[in-house]
Amino acid sequence: MRFLENQRPHAGLLIVAQSLGNDDTAGIARALVVYSQSHEGSATSYAIDYLSAARSG
């Protein structure tokens, strides 16, 4: 949060939803892949977004 308070540049913030659980490393990895693929080519500087569980199927 200091970057925000000091208005320093950052690459963005991705908040992990509680539905993933801290111990679900495989689920977090899958969610990161899906998030990355769905935001490919998008500018993420200064973005704030939520990472939620990847849908199966």
C-alpha positions as CSV (number, residue, x, y, z in Angstrom):
1,M,0.0,0.0,0.0
2,R,3.0,2.3,0.4
3,F,3.3,2.4,-3.4
4,L,-0.2,3.7,-3.6
5,E,0.2,6.2,-0.7
6,N,3.4,7.5,-2.2
7,Q,2.1,7.5,-5.8
8,R,4.9,5.3,-6.9
9,P,4.7,3.2,-10.1
10,H,3.6,-0.4,-9.7
11,A,2.7,-3.3,-12.0
12,G,-0.8,-3.7,-10.5
13,L,-2.4,-5.6,-7.6
14,L,-4.1,-8.9,-7.8
15,I,-6.1,-9.9,-4.7
16,V,-6.6,-13.6,-4.2
17,A,-10.3,-14.4,-3.3
18,Q,-11.0,-16.4,-0.1
19,S,-12.6,-19.0,-2.3
20,L,-9.2,-20.2,-3.4
21,G,-7.8,-20.8,0.0
22,N,-4.1,-20.1,0.9
23,D,-3.2,-23.8,0.9
24,D,-4.7,-24.5,-2.6
25,T,-1.5,-23.8,-4.6
26,A,-2.6,-25.8,-7.6
27,G,-5.9,-23.9,-7.7
28,I,-4.1,-20.6,-7.4
29,A,-1.7,-21.6,-10.2
30,R,-4.6,-22.6,-12.5
31,A,-6.4,-19.3,-11.7
32,L,-3.3,-17.3,-12.5
33,V,-3.0,-19.1,-15.9
34,V,-6.7,-18.4,-16.7
35,Y,-6.4,-14.8,-15.6
36,S,-3.2,-14.3,-17.7
37,Q,-4.8,-15.8,-20.8
38,S,-8.0,-13.8,-20.4
39,H,-6.0,-10.5,-19.9
40,E,-3.4,-11.1,-22.6
41,G,-2.4,-7.9,-24.2
42,S,-4.1,-5.8,-21.6
43,A,-2.2,-3.1,-19.7
44,T,-2.0,-4.1,-16.1
45,S,0.0,-1.1,-14.7
46,Y,-1.9,0.4,-11.8
47,A,-4.7,-2.2,-12.2
48,I,-6.4,-3.6,-9.1
49,D,-8.3,-6.8,-9.7
50,Y,-9.4,-10.1,-8.0
51,L,-8.2,-13.6,-8.7
52,S,-11.0,-16.1,-8.3
53,A,-11.0,-19.9,-8.8
54,A,-10.8,-21.0,-12.4
55,R,-13.9,-22.7,-13.7
56,S,-13.5,-26.3,-14.7
57,G,-14.6,-27.5,-18.0
